[in-house]
Amino acid sequence: MHDSFYPPKLLFIVFVLFMSIFTLKQSSLAIVITDSIITPNDDFFKVSIERQPFEIDPDIYRLKVFGDVLNPLNLSLAEIKSFPVTSQIVRLSCINFKFGYFGLTGVANWTGVKLSEILNLAQINLNLAYDIVFRTPDTSKDGYSTSLQVEEAFWDDVILAYEMNEVTLPADHGFPLRLVCPRFYGYKWIKWIDSINVTRHDYLGFWEKWGYNDSPYVDPSPRIYYTNLTPSSSLSSAPPVNWLDLGIISAVITLGVLSLIILWKRIQKIIK
């Protein structure tokens, strides 16, 4: 009787095999993320509700800043580039990346001006302002928009980018200006910014009206998020290896292999 293949044993083996496959999938994700810091522009994922990128003439482009401000702005691209330049290498992840769509993430070197520099020049009313609203050029009543709360807009790592990986921001990535907000998922990284409106109320943008989180913090796991890197950073700048994770991965994979061996021997006995 001791050689009988009881159902509980089979269920245990199936469970271990399942965990082995799941763990391998997770570990491969970690390898993909940590082995490639910069994603080339041509390989960088693109998600947009617009069928085609806006064709914006840089010579006539103006960024309008209005609302609860003492000094409304109408800035040309040249004027925006006259502000102190800032660059940061950070990861952009679509919200769907969180749910297993591994291609919807990438790392780039974003260059532009801190959003706080623009807002300080506009002299927003900090006592009354609540949200900073960003819009693309108005082509329809359903044009894309999103917002940041005032305190979020003044985070030091939030920038209006006009370069991506040391070249002019490509049209399909938001030329002439794209919001870079490393702490949030991609639907806050609005492209083709046409205007900034300082409001006194809570504003819900395109996806937020559908129930998306208004402050969508990225999973802080080092496997999918980098921050505080510089253009000279290398793989040595990546977070340290989590040896506990690797130990668990190794143990589960070992159990999976042993389960396969046991299962094969049991099948051979049944066949005989």
Backbone as CSV, one residue per row, in Angstrom:
resi,resn,N_x,N_y,N_z,CA_x,CA_y,CA_z,C_x,C_y,C_z
1,MET,0.817,-1.217,0.000,0.000,0.000,0.000,0.848,1.264,0.000
2,HIS,2.095,1.133,0.494,2.908,2.344,0.599,3.305,2.883,-0.766
3,ASP,3.155,2.038,-1.831,3.490,2.521,-3.173,2.307,3.123,-3.903
4,SER,1.154,3.107,-3.256,-0.034,3.654,-3.919,0.125,5.147,-4.140
5,PHE,-0.403,5.613,-5.256,-0.274,7.030,-5.600,-1.544,7.751,-5.161
6,TYR,-1.541,8.249,-3.923,-2.725,8.870,-3.359,-3.007,10.223,-4.013
7,PRO,-4.264,10.578,-4.189,-4.624,11.899,-4.759,-3.986,13.066,-4.032
8,PRO,-3.891,13.059,-2.682,-3.252,14.206,-2.004,-1.816,14.441,-2.469
9,LYS,-1.103,13.347,-2.747,0.273,13.499,-3.228,0.285,14.161,-4.601
10,LEU,-0.632,13.741,-5.455,-0.723,14.322,-6.785,-1.050,15.811,-6.714
11,LEU,-1.987,16.160,-5.850,-2.357,17.569,-5.699,-1.166,18.389,-5.212
12,PHE,-0.390,17.818,-4.289,0.779,18.520,-3.774,1.798,18.766,-4.885
13,ILE,2.024,17.749,-5.703,2.988,17.886,-6.793,2.531,18.926,-7.799
14,VAL,1.235,18.916,-8.152,0.698,19.906,-9.078,0.853,21.308,-8.514
15,PHE,0.609,21.464,-7.202,0.748,22.775,-6.554,2.192,23.268,-6.630
16,VAL,3.147,22.384,-6.338,4.552,22.779,-6.371,4.973,23.157,-7.788
17,LEU,4.504,22.405,-8.780,4.826,22.736,-10.170,4.279,24.096,-10.552
18,PHE,3.053,24.380,-10.128,2.446,25.676,-10.410,3.261,26.803,-9.796
19,MET,3.682,26.641,-8.539,4.473,27.664,-7.867,5.826,27.829,-8.540
20,SER,6.387,26.745,-9.066,7.665,26.837,-9.756,7.548,27.694,-11.003
21,ILE,6.492,27.443,-11.787,6.274,28.223,-13.008,6.040,29.686,-12.673
22,PHE,5.209,29.965,-11.653,4.908,31.333,-11.247,6.168,32.054,-10.796
23,THR,6.996,31.352,-9.999,8.214,31.965,-9.480,9.207,32.247,-10.598
24,LEU,9.312,31.319,-11.553,10.190,31.551,-12.690,9.765,32.781,-13.474
25,LYS,8.444,32.946,-13.620,7.912,34.107,-14.337,8.303,35.386,-13.621
26,GLN,8.176,35.402,-12.294,8.521,36.587,-11.525,10.017,36.870,-11.588
27,SER,10.836,35.812,-11.484,12.279,36.025,-11.507,12.738,36.511,-12.873
28,SER,12.109,36.014,-13.947,12.476,36.486,-15.278,12.106,37.940,-15.450
29,LEU,11.010,38.376,-14.828,10.637,39.788,-14.869,11.729,40.631,-14.234
30,ALA,12.248,40.157,-13.096,13.307,40.903,-12.418,14.538,41.020,-13.311
31,ILE,14.866,39.945,-14.031,16.029,39.975,-14.914,15.820,40.980,-16.040
32,VAL,14.632,40.971,-16.640,14.335,41.888,-17.737,14.474,43.330,-17.286
33,ILE,13.966,43.625,-16.091,13.957,45.007,-15.618,15.356,45.477,-15.251
34,THR,16.140,44.639,-14.599,17.423,45.101,-14.084,18.545,45.033,-15.100
35,ASP,18.361,44.307,-16.208,19.445,44.152,-17.166,19.488,45.251,-18.219
36,SER,18.499,46.117,-18.259,18.489,47.151,-19.297,18.008,48.458,-18.698
37,ILE,18.929,49.385,-18.466,18.557,50.646,-17.837,17.881,51.585,-18.831
38,ILE,18.493,51.849,-19.966,17.938,52.792,-20.935,17.225,52.033,-22.064
39,THR,15.996,52.434,-22.341,15.237,51.873,-23.457,15.355,52.819,-24.650
40,PRO,15.826,52.348,-25.805,15.920,53.219,-26.985,14.549,53.795,-27.346
41,ASN,14.545,54.999,-27.867,13.283,55.666,-28.199,12.415,54.836,-29.143
42,ASP,13.048,54.203,-30.125,12.284,53.435,-31.102,11.623,52.207,-30.483
43,ASP,12.188,51.721,-29.371,11.643,50.529,-28.714,10.727,50.873,-27.549
44,PHE,10.635,52.151,-27.240,9.851,52.578,-26.075,8.353,52.441,-26.382
45,PHE,7.614,51.878,-25.447,6.188,51.648,-25.681,5.415,52.960,-25.813
46,LYS,4.314,52.902,-26.537,3.462,54.087,-26.745,2.005,53.702,-26.490
47,VAL,1.347,54.489,-25.655,-0.084,54.312,-25.398,-0.739,55.684,-25.497
48,SER,-1.817,55.782,-26.253,-2.480,57.074,-26.420,-3.921,56.860,-26.846
49,ILE,-4.807,57.777,-26.427,-6.191,57.714,-26.891,-6.318,58.368,-28.263
50,GLU,-5.258,59.085,-28.668,-5.265,59.715,-29.990,-4.778,58.707,-31.034
51,ARG,-5.379,58.702,-32.209,-4.969,57.779,-33.252,-3.602,58.144,-33.807
52,GLN,-3.308,59.432,-33.847,-2.023,59.910,-34.348,-1.518,61.007,-33.416
53,PRO,-0.189,61.175,-33.339,0.327,62.262,-32.501,-0.041,63.621,-33.081
54,PHE,-0.184,64.601,-32.206,-0.464,65.960,-32.667,0.745,66.494,-33.437
55,GLU,0.501,67.173,-34.531,1.569,67.827,-35.293,1.626,69.279,-34.856
56,ILE,2.599,69.581,-34.020,2.706,70.906,-33.409,3.927,71.625,-33.965
57,ASP,3.722,72.800,-34.501,4.803,73.621,-35.063,5.558,74.284,-33.914
58,PRO,6.827,73.951,-33.709,7.577,74.529,-32.583,7.731,76.037,-32.669
59,ASP,7.643,76.599,-33.881,7.831,78.044,-34.042,6.620,78.845,-33.565
60,ILE,5.437,78.246,-33.588,4.239,78.975,-33.158,3.655,78.419,-31.857
61,TYR,4.290,77.366,-31.334,3.796,76.740,-30.098,3.871,77.717,-28.924
62,ARG,2.840,77.684,-28.087,2.822,78.464,-26.852,2.226,77.611,-25.734
63,LEU,2.890,77.641,-24.581,2.351,76.993,-23.388,1.610,78.049,-22.587
64,LYS,0.325,77.835,-22.411,-0.508,78.798,-21.678,-0.674,78.328,-20.234
65,VAL,-0.385,79.212,-19.294,-0.566,78.928,-17.873,-1.522,79.986,-17.327
66,PHE,-2.663,79.534,-16.804,-3.687,80.498,-16.387,-4.483,79.932,-15.211
67,GLY,-5.540,80.625,-14.826,-6.359,80.207,-13.687,-6.027,81.037,-12.460
68,ASP,-5.892,80.366,-11.320,-5.580,81.055,-10.075,-4.098,81.401,-9.998
69,VAL,-3.691,82.316,-10.877,-2.304,82.771,-10.905,-2.297,84.298,-10.965
70,LEU,-1.246,84.873,-10.422,-1.109,86.327,-10.466,-0.414,86.777,-11.748
71,ASN,0.305,85.860,-12.382,1.070,86.208,-13.571,0.826,85.171,-14.678
72,PRO,-0.269,85.275,-15.421,-0.546,84.323,-16.509,0.609,84.290,-17.509
73,LEU,0.879,83.095,-18.040,2.019,82.920,-18.930,1.584,82.472,-20.323
74,ASN,2.375,82.856,-21.310,2.177,82.427,-22.687,3.583,82.197,-23.260
75,LEU,4.156,81.024,-22.954,5.580,80.790,-23.177,5.849,80.068,-24.491
76,SER,6.842,80.546,-25.219,7.303,79.843,-26.410,8.210,78.697,-25.972
77,LEU,8.492,77.787,-26.881,9.371,76.672,-26.557,10.775,77.178,-26.231
78,ALA,11.207,78.210,-26.929,12.529,78.786,-26.654,12.577,79.360,-25.240
79,GLU,11.492,80.013,-24.814,11.453,80.576,-23.460,11.456,79.469,-22.407
80,ILE,10.772,78.391,-22.687,10.755,77.258,-21.748,12.156,76.672,-21.611
81,LYS,12.875,76.603,-22.733,14.223,76.045,-22.701,15.243,76.987,-22.056
82,SER,14.836,78.218,-21.800,15.743,79.164,-21.143,15.770,78.969,-19.629
83,PHE,14.824,78.196,-19.098,14.820,77.901,-17.660,15.972,76.944,-17.338
84,PRO,16.387,76.880,-16.070,17.423,75.910,-15.684,17.053,74.502,-16.143
85,VAL,18.006,73.823,-16.748,17.757,72.492,-17.315,17.952,71.415,-16.246
86,THR,17.071,70.433,-16.269,17.201,69.296,-15.358,17.012,68.008,-16.139
87,SER,17.770,66.980,-15.770,17.661,65.661,-16.411,17.570,64.594,-15.341
88,GLN,16.810,63.549,-15.651,16.732,62.422,-14.732,16.387,61.155,-15.507
89,ILE,17.007,60.060,-15.076,16.728,58.763,-15.671,15.723,58.052,-14.773
90,VAL,14.531,57.854,-15.286,13.482,57.202,-14.501,12.656,56.287,-15.389
91,ARG,11.952,55.392,-14.764,11.111,54.427,-15.463,9.690,54.952,-15.602
92,LEU,9.145,54.780,-16.785,7.730,55.055,-17.052,7.028,53.711,-17.191
93,SER,5.982,53.499,-16.411,5.218,52.255,-16.478,3.743,52.560,-16.664
94,CYS,3.151,51.926,-17.673,1.703,51.998,-17.851,1.048,51.281,-16.678
95,ILE,-0.135,51.712,-16.287,-0.848,51.062,-15.195,-1.064,49.585,-15.493
96,ASN,-1.198,49.221,-16.782,-1.410,47.817,-17.143,-0.187,46.958,-16.891
97,PHE,0.989,47.589,-16.779,2.202,46.844,-16.448,2.054,46.173,-15.095
98,LYS,1.342,46.828,-14.204,1.102,46.299,-12.862,0.359,44.970,-12.926
99,PHE,-0.412,44.770,-14.001,-1.240,43.576,-14.110,-0.690,42.566,-15.117
100,GLY,0.606,42.672,-15.416,1.253,41.626,-16.180,1.576,41.922,-17.623
101,TYR,1.282,43.135,-18.121,1.629,43.481,-19.499,3.061,43.989,-19.524
102,PHE,4.015,43.062,-19.621,5.418,43.369,-19.360,6.028,44.350,-20.341
103,GLY,5.483,44.495,-21.547,6.071,45.399,-22.514,5.773,46.857,-22.255
104,LEU,4.821,47.133,-21.359,4.385,48.512,-21.158,5.189,49.203,-20.067
105,THR,6.495,49.199,-20.246,7.373,49.893,-19.314,8.691,50.195,-20.024
106,GLY,9.374,51.245,-19.602,10.645,51.601,-20.215,11.355,52.660,-19.394
107,VAL,12.655,52.738,-19.571,13.482,53.704,-18.842,14.103,54.669,-19.842
108,ALA,14.016,55.952,-19.547,14.603,56.953,-20.437,15.242,58.072,-19.627
109,ASN,16.118,58.796,-20.300,16.718,59.996,-19.724,15.871,61.185,-20.188
110,TRP,15.094,61.748,-19.279,14.181,62.842,-19.605,14.828,64.167,-19.236
111,THR,14.795,65.122,-20.152,15.405,66.430,-19.933,14.369,67.518,-20.148
112,GLY,14.355,68.487,-19.267,13.401,69.584,-19.396,13.544,70.578,-18.274
113,VAL,12.417,71.119,-17.854,12.392,72.118,-16.790,11.489,71.607,-15.668
114,LYS,11.878,71.899,-14.450,11.031,71.505,-13.324,9.697,72.242,-13.416
115,LEU,8.610,71.517,-13.201,7.292,72.137,-13.239,7.198,73.268,-12.217
116,SER,7.841,73.109,-11.094,7.791,74.134,-10.049,8.362,75.468,-10.530
117,GLU,9.333,75.430,-11.437,9.914,76.674,-11.979,8.840,77.463,-12.737
118,ILE,8.045,76.747,-13.535,6.984,77.400,-14.302,5.907,77.947,-13.371
119,LEU,5.529,77.144,-12.392,4.465,77.560,-11.471,4.907,78.735,-10.608
120,ASN,6.169,78.756,-10.229,6.667,79.884,-9.438,6.639,81.179,-10.249
121,LEU,6.976,81.083,-11.530,6.923,82.272,-12.379,5.485,82.761,-12.551
122,ALA,4.550,81.814,-12.621,3.136,82.182,-12.768,2.544,82.724,-11.471
123,GLN,3.221,82.497,-10.360,2.784,82.997,-9.048,1.370,82.503,-8.720
124,ILE,1.264,81.183,-8.550,-0.058,80.632,-8.236,-0.454,80.991,-6.809
125,ASN,-1.744,81.053,-6.596,-2.282,81.390,-5.280,-2.321,80.130,-4.433
126,LEU,-1.314,79.933,-3.608,-1.198,78.705,-2.824,-2.288,78.563,-1.774
127,ASN,-2.910,79.663,-1.411,-3.976,79.603,-0.412,-5.294,79.112,-1.003
128,LEU,-5.466,79.255,-2.304,-6.734,78.887,-2.936,-6.606,77.714,-3.917
129,ALA,-5.465,77.577,-4.548,-5.297,76.548,-5.586,-5.363,75.150,-4.990
130,TYR,-5.967,74.228,-5.754,-6.094,72.834,-5.306,-5.472,71.871,-6.320
131,ASP,-5.818,72.026,-7.599,-5.328,71.137,-8.645,-4.647,71.922,-9.763
132,ILE,-3.663,71.266,-10.381,-3.008,71.793,-11.570,-3.447,70.905,-12.739
133,VAL,-4.170,71.477,-13.683,-4.779,70.701,-14.773,-3.962,70.854,-16.053
134,PHE,-3.674,69.726,-16.701,-2.902,69.710,-17.948,-3.792,69.221,-19.082
135,ARG,-3.710,69.890,-20.228,-4.530,69.510,-21.385,-3.673,69.434,-22.648
136,THR,-4.126,68.570,-23.563,-3.551,68.536,-24.907,-4.290,69.567,-25.755
137,PRO,-3.838,69.825,-26.993,-4.590,70.748,-27.853,-6.052,70.316,-27.977
138,ASP,-6.961,71.277,-27.892,-8.395,70.956,-27.905,-8.859,70.579,-29.305
139,THR,-9.077,69.298,-29.517,-9.614,68.843,-30.794,-11.045,68.345,-30.652
140,SER,-11.454,68.079,-29.435,-12.821,67.633,-29.188,-13.130,67.832,-27.715
141,LYS,-14.399,67.685,-27.369,-14.795,67.854,-25.972,-14.222,66.741,-25.088
142,ASP,-13.792,65.644,-25.736,-13.236,64.521,-24.992,-11.713,64.474,-25.072
143,GLY,-11.093,65.605,-25.347,-9.639,65.657,-25.425,-8.998,65.199,-24.120
144,TYR,-7.733,64.771,-24.214,-7.080,64.197,-23.040,-6.678,65.268,-22.037
145,SER,-6.845,64.933,-20.767,-6.434,65.830,-19.687,-6.145,64.995,-18.448
146,THR,-5.382,65.565,-17.554,-5.136,64.956,-16.254,-4.731,66.070,-15.298
147,SER,-4.459,65.743,-14.055,-4.137,66.792,-13.078,-3.222,66.257,-11.997
148,LEU,-2.572,67.180,-11.322,-1.810,66.905,-10.107,-2.305,67.845,-9.027
149,GLN,-2.330,67.379,-7.812,-2.607,68.287,-6.710,-1.415,69.238,-6.558
150,VAL,-1.668,70.386,-5.966,-0.629,71.421,-5.888,0.653,70.878,-5.259
151,GLU,0.525,70.151,-4.152,1.734,69.646,-3.498,2.470,68.642,-4.376
152,GLU,1.734,67.867,-5.178,2.371,66.926,-6.099,3.111,67.669,-7.209
153,ALA,2.503,68.734,-7.691,3.107,69.508,-8.783,4.435,70.131,-8.369
154,PHE,4.627,70.354,-7.075,5.866,70.965,-6.593,6.910,69.937,-6.156
155,TRP,6.609,68.649,-6.372,7.647,67.645,-6.111,8.864,67.951,-6.972
156,ASP,10.040,67.713,-6.418,11.276,68.102,-7.089,11.550,67.277,-8.349
157,ASP,10.948,66.080,-8.456,11.235,65.220,-9.606,10.181,65.317,-10.710
158,VAL,9.241,66.238,-10.598,8.222,66.426,-11.636,8.723,67.468,-12.635
159,ILE,8.839,67.078,-13.892,9.373,68.009,-14.886,8.504,68.035,-16.142
160,LEU,8.657,69.100,-16.904,8.103,69.196,-18.246,9.253,68.882,-19.191
161,ALA,9.200,67.697,-19.811,10.323,67.234,-20.621,10.170,67.649,-22.075
162,TYR,11.282,68.119,-22.673,11.297,68.423,-24.105,12.381,67.611,-24.827
163,GLU,13.110,66.766,-24.074,14.061,65.844,-24.680,13.885,64.460,-24.068
164,MET,14.191,63.446,-24.867,14.110,62.056,-24.427,15.361,61.340,-24.918
165,ASN,16.130,60.834,-23.988,17.399,60.178,-24.327,18.290,61.079,-25.181
166,GLU,18.363,62.334,-24.767,19.289,63.332,-25.314,18.985,63.744,-26.752
167,VAL,17.760,63.522,-27.195,17.302,64.066,-28.485,15.953,64.737,-28.253
168,THR,15.545,65.574,-29.221,14.253,66.242,-29.110,13.146,65.216,-28.897
169,LEU,12.254,65.503,-27.982,11.154,64.596,-27.664,10.417,64.197,-28.945
170,PRO,10.374,62.906,-29.280,9.671,62.482,-30.505,8.188,62.825,-30.450
171,ALA,7.603,63.019,-31.612,6.184,63.402,-31.689,5.283,62.389,-31.007
172,ASP,5.559,61.088,-31.205,4.678,60.092,-30.610,4.930,59.885,-29.123
173,HIS,5.912,60.600,-28.575,6.139,60.578,-27.130,5.814,61.928,-26.483
174,GLY,5.185,62.832,-27.274,4.639,64.018,-26.641,5.183,65.361,-27.040
175,PHE,5.995,65.451,-28.113,6.532,66.752,-28.507,5.401,67.792,-28.602
176,PRO,5.627,68.978,-28.050,6.906,69.517,-27.545,7.140,69.317,-26.048
177,LEU,6.075,69.024,-25.281,6.238,68.879,-23.832,5.470,67.669,-23.319
178,ARG,6.130,66.928,-22.455,5.481,65.806,-21.786,5.726,65.911,-20.288
179,LEU,4.702,65.630,-19.496,4.857,65.637,-18.054,5.574,64.365,-17.618
180,VAL,6.609,64.519,-16.804,7.336,63.391,-16.230,7.088,63.409,-14.729
181,CYS,6.428,62.361,-14.256,6.068,62.280,-12.834,6.438,60.878,-12.340
182,PRO,7.692,60.653,-11.947,8.197,59.306,-11.675,7.424,58.517,-10.626
183,ARG,6.750,59.182,-9.722,6.068,58.445,-8.652,4.724,57.870,-9.090
184,PHE,4.242,58.299,-10.256,2.919,57.885,-10.720,2.992,57.058,-11.996
185,TYR,1.916,56.281,-12.218,1.805,55.495,-13.442,1.573,56.403,-14.658
186,GLY,1.708,55.786,-15.834,1.817,56.515,-17.086,0.678,57.426,-17.473
187,TYR,-0.565,57.159,-17.035,-1.652,58.020,-17.494,-1.574,59.424,-16.913
188,LYS,-0.668,59.631,-15.952,-0.408,60.989,-15.464,0.674,61.695,-16.282
189,TRP,1.403,60.916,-17.091,2.506,61.489,-17.881,1.941,62.040,-19.192
190,ILE,1.105,63.019,-19.121,0.397,63.541,-20.289,1.362,64.061,-21.350
191,LYS,1.036,63.760,-22.607,1.849,64.198,-23.757,1.216,65.422,-24.419
192,TRP,1.999,66.087,-25.285,1.536,67.214,-26.094,0.863,68.296,-25.239
193,ILE,1.500,68.669,-24.136,0.874,69.634,-23.216,0.689,70.978,-23.913
194,ASP,-0.537,71.447,-23.892,-0.904,72.703,-24.541,-1.175,73.797,-23.524
195,SER,-1.717,73.408,-22.366,-2.062,74.420,-21.359,-2.002,73.826,-19.960
196,ILE,-1.797,74.717,-19.000,-1.798,74.372,-17.573,-2.761,75.324,-16.881
197,ASN,-3.787,74.767,-16.256,-4.818,75.570,-15.605,-4.799,75.306,-14.106
198,VAL,-4.605,76.350,-13.328,-4.591,76.232,-11.871,-6.018,76.454,-11.361
199,THR,-6.585,75.427,-10.715,-7.987,75.487,-10.288,-8.124,75.399,-8.773
200,ARG,-9.314,75.762,-8.307,-9.600,75.721,-6.870,-10.333,74.449,-6.457
201,HIS,-10.597,73.549,-7.403,-11.369,72.358,-7.073,-10.645,71.104,-7.535
202,ASP,-11.131,69.966,-7.079,-10.565,68.681,-7.474,-11.003,68.363,-8.905
203,TYR,-10.036,68.199,-9.790,-10.341,67.957,-11.198,-10.068,66.495,-11.534
204,LEU,-10.995,65.858,-12.239,-10.819,64.484,-12.686,-10.564,64.479,-14.188
205,GLY,-9.432,63.919,-14.576,-9.053,63.880,-15.974,-9.716,62.747,-16.733
206,PHE,-9.198,62.473,-17.933,-9.821,61.505,-18.835,-10.012,60.144,-18.175
207,TRP,-8.947,59.544,-17.639,-9.058,58.221,-17.039,-9.598,58.270,-15.624
208,GLU,-9.323,59.366,-14.930,-9.816,59.487,-13.555,-11.349,59.495,-13.514
209,LYS,-11.978,60.028,-14.568,-13.443,60.019,-14.628,-13.995,58.605,-14.750
210,TRP,-13.143,57.684,-15.209,-13.535,56.282,-15.329,-13.209,55.487,-14.066
211,GLY,-12.783,56.193,-13.044,-12.521,55.532,-11.772,-11.069,55.241,-11.472
212,TYR,-10.163,55.678,-12.362,-8.743,55.482,-12.096,-8.303,56.356,-10.922
213,ASN,-7.330,55.864,-10.171,-6.838,56.578,-8.995,-6.288,57.946,-9.386
214,ASP,-6.621,58.959,-8.613,-6.161,60.317,-8.910,-4.716,60.529,-8.479
215,SER,-4.198,59.652,-7.632,-2.785,59.694,-7.228,-2.224,58.277,-7.342
216,PRO,-1.940,57.823,-8.569,-1.582,56.419,-8.817,-0.109,56.106,-8.573
217,TYR,0.253,55.913,-7.322,1.646,55.651,-6.990,2.125,54.346,-7.609
218,VAL,3.329,54.383,-8.168,3.948,53.196,-8.745,4.382,52.260,-7.628
219,ASP,4.276,50.956,-7.894,4.793,49.958,-6.978,6.264,50.272,-6.700
220,PRO,6.643,50.488,-5.435,8.019,50.918,-5.132,9.057,49.810,-5.223
221,SER,8.655,48.584,-5.600,9.609,47.478,-5.695,10.748,47.840,-6.631
222,PRO,11.987,47.574,-6.250,13.134,47.901,-7.117,13.109,47.125,-8.428
223,ARG,12.287,46.075,-8.521,12.227,45.305,-9.755,11.582,46.108,-10.883
224,ILE,10.746,47.062,-10.538,10.040,47.762,-11.610,10.148,49.278,-11.516
225,TYR,11.001,49.781,-10.637,11.028,51.242,-10.473,12.413,51.725,-10.072
226,TYR,12.933,52.668,-10.822,14.202,53.301,-10.475,13.986,54.800,-10.306
227,THR,14.724,55.395,-9.408,14.689,56.843,-9.265,16.045,57.308,-8.744
228,ASN,16.258,58.602,-8.800,17.500,59.201,-8.314,18.735,58.677,-9.065
229,LEU,18.554,58.253,-10.324,19.697,57.891,-11.149,20.141,59.113,-11.940
230,THR,21.379,59.120,-12.365,21.910,60.215,-13.171,22.311,59.675,-14.535
231,PRO,22.515,60.552,-15.534,22.892,60.055,-16.856,24.150,59.200,-16.862
232,SER,25.017,59.345,-15.857,26.251,58.558,-15.812,26.069,57.243,-15.067
233,SER,24.837,56.974,-14.594,24.596,55.767,-13.818,24.800,54.515,-14.657
234,SER,25.190,53.448,-14.014,25.354,52.161,-14.689,24.564,51.115,-13.923
235,LEU,24.718,49.858,-14.323,23.983,48.793,-13.640,24.358,48.710,-12.168
236,SER,25.544,49.214,-11.810,25.941,49.182,-10.408,25.062,50.079,-9.562
237,SER,24.287,50.982,-10.217,23.400,51.868,-9.484,22.087,51.199,-9.122
238,ALA,21.841,50.013,-9.706,20.584,49.326,-9.450,20.511,48.884,-7.999
239,PRO,19.304,48.702,-7.466,19.151,48.267,-6.079,19.845,46.934,-5.855
240,PRO,20.276,46.644,-4.615,20.972,45.394,-4.331,20.062,44.192,-4.541
241,VAL,20.701,43.044,-4.795,19.938,41.811,-4.993,19.255,41.412,-3.697
242,ASN,18.023,40.989,-3.802,17.297,40.497,-2.641,17.593,39.003,-2.512
243,TRP,18.560,38.651,-1.643,18.989,37.263,-1.544,17.904,36.375,-0.966
244,LEU,17.035,36.919,-0.134,15.925,36.119,0.401,15.017,35.679,-0.732
245,ASP,14.718,36.619,-1.653,13.890,36.276,-2.815,14.548,35.178,-3.641
246,LEU,15.862,35.322,-3.874,16.557,34.329,-4.675,16.567,32.970,-3.996
247,GLY,16.679,32.972,-2.663,16.646,31.713,-1.920,15.304,31.016,-2.050
248,ILE,14.239,31.802,-1.946,12.892,31.232,-2.082,12.691,30.699,-3.496
249,ILE,13.137,31.484,-4.496,13.019,31.055,-5.888,13.743,29.733,-6.106
250,SER,14.992,29.638,-5.583,15.774,28.419,-5.761,15.105,27.228,-5.096
251,ALA,14.573,27.428,-3.878,13.925,26.333,-3.152,12.693,25.831,-3.889
252,VAL,11.885,26.757,-4.377,10.661,26.355,-5.076,10.982,25.625,-6.371
253,ILE,11.981,26.120,-7.115,12.367,25.463,-8.364,12.905,24.060,-8.079
254,THR,13.701,23.934,-7.013,14.225,22.612,-6.637,13.090,21.651,-6.314
255,LEU,12.111,22.116,-5.533,10.950,21.279,-5.213,10.203,20.881,-6.481
256,GLY,10.128,21.823,-7.416,9.439,21.532,-8.673,10.135,20.426,-9.445
257,VAL,11.478,20.491,-9.512,12.241,19.458,-10.223,12.084,18.103,-9.544
258,LEU,12.204,18.089,-8.222,12.036,16.833,-7.480,10.642,16.251,-7.678
259,SER,9.638,17.130,-7.719,8.261,16.662,-7.927,8.110,16.019,-9.296
260,LEU,8.768,16.606,-10.292,8.727,16.019,-11.638,9.346,14.626,-11.651
261,ILE,10.470,14.468,-10.946,11.131,13.166,-10.882,10.232,12.142,-10.209
262,ILE,9.634,12.538,-9.074,8.740,11.629,-8.354,7.540,11.254,-9.214
263,LEU,6.977,12.263,-9.889,5.811,12.020,-10.734,6.162,11.052,-11.862
264,TRP,7.336,11.228,-12.454,7.749,10.349,-13.547,7.930,8.904,-13.060
265,LYS,8.532,8.724,-11.880,8.715,7.379,-11.328,7.377,6.727,-11.030
266,ARG,6.424,7.502,-10.506,5.099,6.961,-10.211,4.395,6.517,-11.503
267,ILE,4.531,7.334,-12.542,3.902,6.997,-13.818,4.504,5.714,-14.376
268,GLN,5.839,5.554,-14.247,6.475,4.351,-14.734,5.958,3.115,-14.005
269,LYS,5.740,3.231,-12.668,5.233,2.104,-11.895,3.817,1.752,-12.326
270,ILE,2.998,2.787,-12.581,1.624,2.539,-12.998,1.600,1.847,-14.357
271,ILE,2.492,2.289,-15.273,2.555,1.685,-16.608,2.966,0.215,-16.514
272,LYS,3.944,-0.059,-15.628,4.392,-1.449,-15.454,3.288,-2.293,-14.822
